[in-house]
Amino acid sequence: MADKKNEDYTIRMPESGSRSPFGGEKDLFIPSRPSRVAQHNTLVSPFAKIENNPTASILAYCFASISMTVVNKYVVSGSEWNLNFFYLAVQSIVCIATIEILKQVGVITNLAPFDVNKGRRWFPISLLLVGMIYTSTKALQYLSVPVYTIFKNLTIIVIAYGEVLWFGGSVTPLALLSFGLMVLSSVVAAWADTRHAGQTAQAAEALATLNAGYAWMGLNVFCTASYILGMRKVIKSMNFKDWDTMFYNNLLTIPVLVVCSLVAEDWSSANLAQNFPPETRNALLIGMIYSGLGAILISYCSAWCIRVTSSTTYSMVGALNKLPLAVSGLIFFSAPVTVGSVSAIIIGFVSGIVYTWAKVRQSELAKNSLPTAQPTMSASSQSNRDAANS
């Protein structure tokens, strides 16, 4: 699905390429083995250069992440759009179809058949996922991309304190500073947005739209945190690897989303014509299909970036990517450019860098000390590590 891959809570995809026997970064002191077939080497060398190029992996990840948010915003920003459940169902169906095709052609080799017992145990997590992605699309529908991006940082705070309460986590002073900057950037963004809306010709309607967006954003923050923390508690016992999390998430949410769409959404011909006007119908359908493919693209690019760079570099790229992501909203959707909005983007950008640096420092201190207890990891990192070790 789109948003769950767009929020840096991505699963690890199958990693390939030269790695050390201990699962770390590529050992620069061990020369690669010469190919037995020189002609084969010549044919694959251009692709191999791209595949092992750190810059290419970073650019690919940034493109995948930004394009997903832009496409999602484009689809749900129609003045008459009200088929969010249907949109998310299409994303899941496209994602499942793509996974099955990749499995049939041999690209995916480690996807186990669907297990009913595992599906039953994972279903509550899928329900949390439905809440997360639905509230995300609703918030994006009412808010501008820069404001949406800034407010998503608040999810990090809720997850961090959820880990403190339920997993014995800790918050360092540097992380606490980043949390303060995140809150400040959200306050500045809300102030700039409401001030601009109050100066428009239809101020009352614009303010009502913003208030609805903030309400959905608040719900999304808690739904996202609930999904991530809940997934951390369950994933280890599920013995999930690589593609399994994406497969079960999308497969189990399809019936829920379809039923919600049929029950809660208007399927009359008149409403369908409003949601898919002839002049934009083809573009909307292409965008909906791309959002399903983009979920897989983001997961692949995430694994690619980690493989050819490092986890630290990937985390920093995720923080730095918030700036072009926010700017894309100013470019593609004519979001208001004011002193307040630009200041909020900069503060949010800095808060992401400070938070990433805080996590790097915390990891380094844990490595250099002799722990008396198992160190606490973030929910997303723990989920990935549990899946890899199971």
Buried (B, 14 or more C-beta within 10 A) or exposed (E): BBBBBBBBBBBBBBBEEEEEEEEEBBEEEEEEEEEEEEEEEEEEEEEEEEBBBBEBBBBBBBBBBBBBBBBBBBBBBBEEBBBBBBBBBBBBBBBBBBBEEBBEEEEBEEBEEEBEEBEEBBEEBBBBBBBBBBBBBBBBBBBBBBBBBBBBBBBBBBBBBBBEEEBEBEBEEBBEBBBEBBBBBBEBBBBBBBEBBEEEEEEEEBBEBBEBBBBBBBBBBBBBBBBBBBBBBBBBEBEBBBBBBBBBBBBBBBEBBBEBBEEEBEEEEEBEEBBBEEEBEEEBEEBBBBBBBBBBBBBBBBBBBBBBBBBBBBBBBBBBBBBBBBBBBBEBBEBBBBEBBBBBBBBBBBBBBBBBBBBBEBBEEEEEEEEEEEBBBBBBBBBBBBBEEE
